[in-house]
Each structure stands twice: as C-alpha cells, then as structure tokens.
C-alpha cells in the first residue's frame, strides 16, 4: 500500500515575501503585527530556540495527509492501514535521519522533556547519572524522582568554562564513582542559552572509557547541524519536533533498546500490550511488547510523527552544510552588530571563538531584560525571549543578577529580520 501524499511545495508568494530567497520557507513570514506607534510591520520571529515556525513543506505534507487520517495499529480499514504505514514509515525516516544503528529503537514521545523522563524511568536500579548544571531543566531534572526514592543517584557537575574542561571534569567524576555500577551521562549538544556547541563525541568517548552510557539532548542541535548517533557514538538521542520546524507535539527518543526493553512501560495501556489475561487470583496478567510500542501506549500522535519525518526529509534534502553556512553568515552579522552597541554583553561559557548555532543571549547595561524584550516587540515587531530560559543554574552562574534576552533563528529566518534586530538594539540603547 502506498502512503504517498503530496501538496504544493509552498504557498503562493506575495509582493515583498522573502520566502523565495530562503532555503526552507516557513509559515508566518507574511504575518503583520501592530506597533505601539501605529501601523504594522511583518513579524520577525527570533525565538526559534523556544519553538521554530513550521516549515511550509511540513504544513503542506500534513494537510495532504489529513483527509486520510485514521486509527493506528487498530483498524482493518484502508485509512487505518494507510495511517499505520505512514506512522511506521515516519519512524524509519527518523532512524535514517539520526543514523541509527540496526538494533536501535525510535520511540515517539511528546517532547525532549518527555523523552528524557521516559529514559529516567528505564534506568536500572543503582544507576548513577552525571549531568552538568548548565543543562536545560529537561535534562537536569528528570533523574531527581528516582534519586529521591533511592533507586538511582545524581552527580551534578559544575558548568565548565571550556570544552576541554568539560571532558576533564567528566572523566574525573566517572573515575571517582563508587560503587562501580551502571552510569549514564546526560549532555546537551548545543546550549539553549549561549548556543555554544558541546564536545559530544569527546564526552561520549570519556563516558564509554569508564563503562558509562550517554544520552544526548539534541533539542537545540538537531535543527542546525547533522546529528548522527553512530558517528557521535552516543547511546541515545532526544529531541523535540517543535524545535525542528514540526508542530503537533511530537518528540523522539532514539537509541539502545536493552534498557528500554527491560523497563516497565512508560504508560500502561492499549498499544503497549501483546497479551492481557487473568492470573489465578483474577488479577490482570500482562505480556508487554519489547519493541518501541512498549513505551507508546494509547493512540499515537500520527500527525506529529508525520510532521517530524517531513521536517527530517526537508532538512536532509536542503543540506546541512548549506544551511549551516548561511546560519554562520547571519550569526556573524548578528554578533558584529551587537559588538558595536555599547553596554551589550553576550553570555558565553566557552568564549567568543567557540562554535555556536543560531542562539545568542545577552544583557544590556541599564535595561531590565523583560522591558527590553517588550520594547523590541512593541516598537519593532520583533519576537524574542527574556528570562532564565529553563536553565536557571546556568544563567544565574553567568549573571550576578537579573535575566537575559535571547535571540534565536534558523533556516527560515530572512536576512531582514537580523538586520532589523541589530538596528533596533542600537536605537533602543542610544535612546
């Protein structure tokens, strides 16, 4: 049965529409927002690190499939069979996108947070988790519940000030652990605060040298760079669709099957069960699947999975080298522009020369960051994020007090949005 569905590659262009010049057009580029001074401007979405706009292609693929929507793994009818095939094809597409090994499992979840909580529940009893305090809360906190119950333990590592220091700190912590038992390292691929790229391959080598496993929080890395689970030699990868230009609330946990196969199902219910009978005492006796379905109880989010797969295909076909080169150009213009504005300080762990993705946080002398972000929106139609970015220990370690402003962008960002942002920052500071 074929699951091929198609729709126009992109919406018709309008006068002044910047989409034709973009490698991957996104929705919302023609949305106009009101200004406090009167009039309207096209909205500049520069908060990709929170949720990236949907790719036009993803939206079209979902719209083309929508009339064929049916139950997954549960029906004999044509639409149910087609939806099931689409769902499983989406799993295979994600596996190819991540360079998964033959025995790896791809589990569809709701988000990165959901993925890492699922993995936390699958840890063998006695596992010690090593995590840098500079992680996003999604990677920092899931391990705490089982640690509080005495089933696992957590070692927080200080935020490193260089990639080399990160590897050295991890090696020393792993070498010192007692008793020697299961261990898991959780590390980000790119910081959601500074945008700096972490030395994942080196950290994975250190973890494996000391008998530990490693999970990569790729939420901020996978929209910007090719991420290959085999090449990086990590055990698991977690990411969210909504940061990968794919709405509808789907995420992914991909990697080694053994701990997932041996763990209690993440949720108990239909879809995760191979067989349910009654034992001699009349209680349910359950045989659970040992495939990815074990942790996907309930009706799956086939729209979300299809959207993630569509985004994976679009990014692959566009070419990460091409996308990264364009992003580097935009990042250079952004950093160069901010460097020329007095009183602006860009936050960094690893220094100015560290590789970054399109995420940058800063503070402005004399400005409250929330007021600054509000002024960008009200006066220039620019959407950014202000606060602690769900990475409180990291930001509080970089700032003596207060919050920061974060600007983030990606494949769907027009040049004009970066230029407008730099101009707006300069005007607000000079004023």
TAPE-V339207 format. One line per field, one symbol per residue. ss: DSSP state (~ for helix, > for strand, _ for the rest). A space follows every 10 residues. Layout:
ss: ???
This chain:
ss: __________ _______~~~ ~____>____ _>>>_____> >>_>>_>___ ____>~~~~~ ~~~~~~____ _______~~~ ~~~~~~~~~~ ~~~~~~~___ ____>>>>>_ _~~~~~~~~~ ~~_____>>> >>____~~~~ ___~~~~~__ __>>>>>___ __~~~~~~~~ ~~~~~_____ __>>>>>>_> _____>>__~ ~~~~~~~~~_ __>>>>>___ ________~~ ~~___>>>>> ~~~_______ >>>>>__~~~ ~~________ __>>>>>>__ ___>>>>>__ _~~~~_____ _~~~~~~~~~ ~~~~~~~~_~ ~~~~~~~~~~ ~~~~~~~~~_ ___>>>____ _____>__>> >>>>____~~ ~~~~~~~~~~ _>>_>>>___ _~~~~~~~__ ___>>>>>__ ____~~~~~~ ~~~~~~~~~~ _
